[in-house]
């Protein structure tokens, strides 16, 4: 399925809150650095027809670095650059990294 010229679209939460905010924020967890690293790695591996970009608040900051991939609508909780290989595989083939999926039922 192609969406606006892209096969997949990955959004990273880049929301910022005060350091004492109880929910925390993805920006303080270095979400933008991770987003840039994923973009760079996807380009280096020649993964075409995808888009990786920052988003405003995705409403899940307390769960870790929040990321959502469309058209699958898969939400991920990420910890850092160690997650890049699985994210690239999702962008490339659509294979979902089940162990990174966000538990939206908590």
Protein Blocks (a to p, Z undefined) as FASTA:
>chain_A
ZZehiabdcdddfbdcdfklmnlpfklnommmmmmmmmmmmmmnopghiacdddddehlm
mnoccddddfklpacddfbjmlmmmmmmmmmnopacfklpccfkZZ
